[in-house]
Amino acid sequence: MARSKVSISDIAKQLNISTTTISFILNGKAKEKRISDKLVAKVLKKVKEEGYIPNMVAKGLRTGKTNIIGLMVEDISNPFFASIAKKIEEKAHQNGYKIVYCSTENDIKRAKEFLTMFQTLGVDGCIIAPTMGMEEDIRDLVEKGMDVVLLDRKFRNMSADVVMVNNEEGVYNAVVHLVKEGFKKIAFIALALDKPEKEDRIIGYKEAMEDNGLEAYVFPLPFRVEHSEYVKEITDILKNHQGFDAVLFGTNYLGISGLEAIGELGLKIPEDLAIVSFDDHDLFRIYKPGISAIAQPIEEISQTAIDTLLDRLRQDDKQKVNRMVSLATTLILRGSTEKVAKDKS
């Protein structure tokens, strides 16, 4: 038979003291309220014996603070978001906060449900890598007084802090490098959640191709849960549009799917196709040849996002000023982009 949950009232009755006294002790206010060390020790011992677990939502209603931060990303299993989540959790823990994670999988219904969950839990603030369609829901959250930091994507005219990389510049520099190496027919296979012409990475690609007098070939793909769907789509693209000498992938999971598709087609890297992927990955480093990548500064993104939110949580409303932080990417060159330099020098 399951043991019933112990409440503060139960402990108060057993010790013959008030629930208020126990609350002061559990909230670290014993010295402030001049509660004796002997009574503090007695209460903490009883709490441990009874296995009392505080109700964080109820605590939040009383104190206005739960010490919980919500973290919403596209896919927590993706190495990019997993690394960011780990570093955010470490810094949050150091500052007395716990993290509630969730993955949207770019599903707007799912994302809205998680926003409702954050409000129900009474999180003190949240870091959100939003999917398209969430703008009004996030704006409503901000207007209700929630401290929000947007990660990896911004919305126009929204009063929230934003931490992201310069996606346009990162892709632009990668294209320029390919062009300098002698590649001219460069395709871009990218994730496009709404309107491709508004995606920063696609904009950067098109600008670079135009500036170098080259024709742009953009293949926007929707978010897929199944990796195999990307492999099939990329295989079809490469089958139906032959003649490319280089392909740029808009995310690391598209890049990984692209490697599988290229292998299935019997194409060789870099002899048949030069490859660059946005977001570095361990696989790109150990793959033979190594895959060139546009690396995001994970440590800096994580640190900036959690520091920005913690700063907001410490400030009163009059002190809060919205920040837009744009971080630089790094182009890591490996063997996948060396073909033309060797063959046509």
Long-range contacts (C-beta under 8 A, 24 or more apart in sequence): 3-51, 5-53, 6-50, 6-51, 6-52, 7-52, 8-52, 10-50, 11-43, 11-46, 11-47, 11-50, 11-52, 14-46, 14-50, 15-42, 15-43, 15-46, 17-43, 22-47, 23-62, 26-54, 27-59, 27-63, 56-121, 56-122, 57-120, 57-121, 57-122, 60-121, 60-122, 61-122, 65-124, 66-121, 66-122, 66-123, 66-124, 67-96, 67-97, 67-98, 67-124, 68-97, 68-98, 68-99, 68-100, 68-121, 68-122, 68-123, 68-124, 69-97, 69-98, 69-99, 69-100, 69-123, 69-124, 69-125, 69-126, 69-127, 69-309, 70-99, 70-100, 70-102, 70-114, 70-117, 70-118, 70-121, 70-123, 70-125, 70-126, 70-127, 70-128, 71-99, 71-100, 71-101, 71-102, 71-126, 71-127, 71-128, 72-101, 72-102, 72-103, 72-104, 72-111, 72-114, 72-115, 72-118, 72-126, 72-127, 72-128, 72-129, 72-130, 73-101, 73-102, 73-103, 73-104, 73-129, 73-151, 74-103, 74-104, 74-105, 74-106, 74-129, 74-131, 74-223, 75-103, 75-105, 76-101, 76-102, 76-103, 77-103, 78-252, 78-253, 79-252, 79-281, 79-282, 80-252, 80-279, 80-296, 80-298, 81-129, 83-298, 83-302, 84-151, 84-298, 84-301, 84-302, 84-305, 87-298, 87-299, 87-302, 87-303, 87-306, 88-127, 88-302, 88-305, 88-306, 91-302, 91-303, 91-306, 91-307, 91-310, 92-306, 92-310, 95-310, 97-124, 97-310, 104-129, 104-130, 104-131, 105-223, 105-225, 106-131, 106-132, 106-193, 106-223, 107-131, 108-132, 108-133, 108-134, 111-137, 112-137, 115-141, 118-146, 119-144, 119-146, 124-313, 125-149, 125-309, 125-312, 125-313, 126-309, 127-151, 127-305, 127-306, 127-309, 129-153, 130-155, 131-193, 131-223, 132-193, 132-194, 133-194, 147-309, 147-312, 147-313, 147-320, 149-305, 149-308, 149-309, 149-312, 151-301, 151-305, 154-324, 159-322, 160-322, 161-308, 161-309, 161-312, 161-322, 161-323, 161-324, 161-325, 162-322, 162-323, 162-324, 162-325, 163-301, 163-304, 163-305, 163-308, 163-325, 163-327, 164-301, 164-325, 164-326, 164-327, 165-296, 165-297, 165-301, 165-326, 165-327, 165-328, 165-329, 166-326, 166-327, 166-328, 166-329, 167-200, 167-201, 167-204, 167-278, 167-329, 168-200, 168-201, 168-203, 168-204, 168-207, 169-204, 169-328, 169-329, 170-201, 170-204, 170-278, 170-294, 170-296, 170-328, 170-329, 170-331, 171-201, 171-202, 171-204, 171-205, 171-208, 171-248, 171-250, 171-278, 171-294, 172-204, 172-205, 172-207, 172-208, 173-294, 173-329, 173-331, 174-248, 174-276, 174-278, 174-292, 174-294, 174-331, 175-204, 175-205, 175-208, 175-209, 175-212, 175-248, 176-208, 176-212, 177-276, 177-292, 177-331, 177-333, 177-337, 178-246, 178-248, 178-274, 178-276, 178-337, 179-208, 179-212, 179-214, 181-274, 181-337, 181-338, 181-339, 181-340, 181-341, 182-340, 182-341, 182-344, 183-245, 183-246, 183-274, 183-337, 183-340, 184-214, 184-245, 185-214, 185-215, 185-217, 185-243, 185-244, 185-245, 185-246, 186-214, 186-217, 186-244, 186-245, 186-246, 186-247, 186-248, 187-217, 187-218, 187-219, 187-237, 187-241, 187-244, 187-246, 187-247, 187-248, 188-216, 188-217, 188-218, 188-219, 188-247, 188-248, 188-250, 189-219, 189-221, 189-234, 189-237, 189-247, 189-248, 189-249, 189-250, 189-254, 189-258, 190-218, 190-219, 190-220, 190-221, 190-249, 190-250, 190-251, 190-254, 191-220, 191-221, 191-222, 191-223, 191-250, 191-251, 191-254, 192-220, 192-221, 192-222, 193-222, 193-223, 196-220, 201-250, 201-278, 202-250, 205-248, 217-241, 217-244, 221-254, 227-253, 227-256, 227-257, 230-254, 230-257, 231-257, 231-260, 231-261, 231-264, 232-261, 234-258, 234-261, 235-261, 235-264, 235-265, 238-262, 238-265, 238-267, 239-265, 244-273, 245-273, 245-274, 245-339, 245-340, 246-273, 246-274, 246-275, 246-276, 246-337, 247-273, 247-274, 247-275, 247-276, 248-275, 248-276, 248-277, 248-278, 249-275, 249-276, 249-277, 249-278, 250-278, 251-277, 251-278, 251-279, 252-277, 252-278, 252-279, 252-280, 252-281, 252-284, 252-293, 255-279, 255-281, 255-284, 255-291, 255-293, 256-281, 256-283, 259-283, 259-287, 259-291, 269-335, 269-336, 270-335, 270-336, 270-337, 270-338, 270-339, 271-339, 274-336, 274-337, 274-338, 274-339, 274-340, 275-336, 275-337, 276-336, 276-337, 280-332, 284-334, 285-334, 288-335, 289-334, 289-335, 289-336, 289-338, 290-334, 290-335, 290-336, 291-334, 291-336, 292-331, 292-332, 292-333, 292-334, 292-335, 292-336, 292-337, 293-331, 293-332, 293-334, 294-329, 294-330, 294-331, 294-332, 295-329, 295-330, 295-331, 295-332, 296-327, 296-329, 297-327, 297-328, 297-329, 297-330, 300-327, 301-327
